[in-house]
């Protein structure tokens, strides 16, 4: 048994509700694992503390008051109700989707490539050149452009 397999059994062991076979397997693991023995000791300490804690009596109308506040949507819960916002924003989302589908506001594509600087023509990636952004650029070219010094100085990439 591994520690990951033993972890869910520790609380049941501390409560004394572990069946015989799993108890035997856990005891075998605990014999050789100080971390799980410490975790079991922690579980038993928590169980003992909870046993010493007095029971609290809950007022009879507590449940009704909590449910009334939840159903009323008072405060932050009313503002953060995603269902109400979803219903209010649905028509706007439909209009945006329709506009995107129809291509409203789309700029006409140009088949001609604008003139590029001589560095871009030589195959290097120039971030300020629109032509470089319109073609497929390798990840290495992007990295080189990001690391290239602005004034021609050397960049230490160590």
C-alpha positions as CSV (number, residue, x, y, z in Angstrom):
1,X,0.0,0.0,0.0
2,X,1.2,3.5,-0.8
3,X,0.7,6.7,1.2
4,X,-1.8,7.9,-1.5
5,X,-3.8,4.8,-1.0
6,X,-3.6,5.0,2.8
7,X,-4.6,8.6,3.1
8,X,-8.4,8.1,2.6
9,X,-8.4,5.3,5.1
10,X,-6.8,7.3,8.0
11,X,-10.0,9.2,9.0
12,X,-12.0,5.9,8.9
13,X,-9.4,4.3,11.0
14,X,-9.4,7.1,13.6
15,X,-13.2,6.8,13.8
16,X,-12.9,3.0,14.3
17,X,-15.1,2.1,11.3
18,X,-12.5,0.4,9.1
19,X,-13.3,-3.2,8.1
20,X,-10.9,-6.0,8.9
21,X,-9.2,-6.5,5.6
22,X,-8.5,-2.8,5.0
23,X,-7.5,-2.4,8.7
24,X,-4.9,-5.1,8.3
25,X,-3.6,-3.6,5.1
26,X,-3.4,-0.1,6.7
27,X,-1.7,-1.5,9.8
28,X,1.0,-3.1,7.6
29,X,1.6,0.2,5.9
30,X,1.6,2.2,9.2
31,X,4.3,-0.1,10.5
32,X,6.8,1.2,8.0
33,X,5.6,4.7,7.3
34,X,6.2,7.4,10.0
35,X,4.4,10.1,7.9
36,X,1.2,8.2,7.8
37,X,1.5,7.3,11.5
38,X,1.8,11.1,12.2
39,X,-1.2,11.8,10.0
40,X,-3.2,9.1,11.8
41,X,-2.2,10.7,15.1
42,X,-3.5,14.0,13.8
43,X,-6.8,12.5,12.8
44,X,-7.2,10.9,16.2
45,X,-6.4,14.3,17.9
46,X,-9.1,16.0,15.8
47,X,-11.6,13.2,16.7
48,X,-10.8,13.6,20.4
49,X,-11.2,17.4,20.2
50,X,-14.5,17.1,18.4
51,X,-15.7,14.6,21.0
52,X,-15.0,17.1,23.8
53,X,-16.7,20.0,22.0
54,X,-20.2,20.6,23.3
55,X,-23.2,20.3,21.0
56,X,-24.7,23.5,19.9
57,X,-28.4,23.9,19.7
58,X,-29.6,25.4,16.5
59,X,-32.7,27.6,16.7
60,X,-35.8,25.9,15.1
61,X,-36.3,28.7,12.5
62,X,-32.6,28.8,11.4
63,X,-33.2,26.6,8.3
64,X,-36.2,28.8,7.2
65,X,-34.2,32.0,7.6
66,X,-31.3,30.7,5.6
67,X,-33.5,29.5,2.8
68,X,-35.4,32.8,2.8
69,X,-32.2,34.8,2.3
70,X,-31.0,32.5,-0.4
71,X,-34.3,32.5,-2.3
72,X,-34.7,36.3,-1.9
73,X,-31.4,37.0,-3.6
74,X,-30.5,39.7,-1.1
75,X,-27.1,41.4,-1.3
76,X,-24.2,40.0,-3.3
77,X,-26.1,36.8,-4.2
78,X,-28.7,38.7,-6.1
79,X,-26.1,40.7,-8.0
80,X,-24.0,37.7,-8.8
81,X,-26.9,35.5,-10.1
82,X,-25.4,34.2,-13.3
83,X,-28.8,33.0,-14.6
84,X,-30.3,36.5,-14.6
85,X,-27.2,38.0,-16.3
86,X,-27.2,35.2,-18.9
87,X,-30.8,35.9,-19.8
88,X,-30.2,39.6,-20.0
89,X,-27.1,39.3,-22.2
90,X,-28.4,36.5,-24.5
91,X,-29.9,38.9,-27.1
92,X,-26.7,40.9,-27.3
93,X,-24.6,37.8,-27.7
94,X,-26.9,36.6,-30.6
95,X,-26.5,40.0,-32.3
96,X,-22.7,39.8,-32.0
97,X,-22.6,36.3,-33.4
98,X,-24.9,37.2,-36.3
99,X,-22.7,40.3,-37.0
100,X,-19.6,38.1,-37.0
101,X,-21.2,35.5,-39.2
102,X,-22.3,38.1,-41.7
103,X,-18.8,39.7,-41.7
104,X,-20.0,43.2,-40.6
105,X,-16.9,45.3,-40.1
106,X,-14.6,43.0,-41.8
107,X,-11.8,44.6,-43.6
108,X,-11.2,43.6,-47.2
109,X,-8.2,41.3,-47.6
110,X,-5.4,42.4,-49.8
111,X,-3.6,40.0,-52.0
112,X,-0.6,42.3,-52.6
113,X,2.2,42.3,-50.1
114,X,3.3,45.8,-49.0
115,X,6.9,46.7,-49.5
116,X,9.1,45.5,-46.7
117,X,12.4,46.7,-45.4
118,X,15.5,45.1,-46.7
119,X,16.0,43.2,-43.4
120,X,12.6,41.6,-43.7
121,X,13.3,40.7,-47.4
122,X,16.5,38.9,-46.3
123,X,14.4,36.6,-44.2
124,X,14.7,38.1,-40.7
125,X,11.6,38.8,-38.7
126,X,10.9,42.5,-38.0
127,X,8.2,43.0,-35.4
128,X,7.2,46.4,-36.8
129,X,6.7,45.1,-40.3
130,X,3.1,44.3,-41.1
131,X,4.2,41.9,-43.8
132,X,5.9,39.8,-41.2
133,X,2.7,39.5,-39.2
134,X,0.8,38.4,-42.4
135,X,2.9,35.4,-43.1
136,X,3.6,32.4,-41.0
137,X,6.5,33.1,-38.7
138,X,8.3,30.4,-36.8
139,X,8.6,30.4,-33.0
140,X,12.4,30.8,-33.3
141,X,12.1,33.9,-35.4
142,X,9.7,35.4,-32.8
143,X,12.2,34.6,-30.1
144,X,15.1,36.0,-32.0
145,X,13.1,39.3,-32.7
146,X,12.2,39.6,-29.0
147,X,15.8,39.1,-27.9
148,X,17.3,41.4,-30.6
149,X,18.6,44.6,-29.0
150,X,17.0,47.8,-30.2
151,X,20.2,49.7,-30.9
152,X,22.4,46.9,-32.3
153,X,24.0,45.9,-29.0
154,X,24.6,42.4,-27.9
155,X,22.1,40.5,-25.8
156,X,23.2,38.0,-23.2
157,X,20.7,35.1,-23.2
158,X,22.4,33.0,-20.5
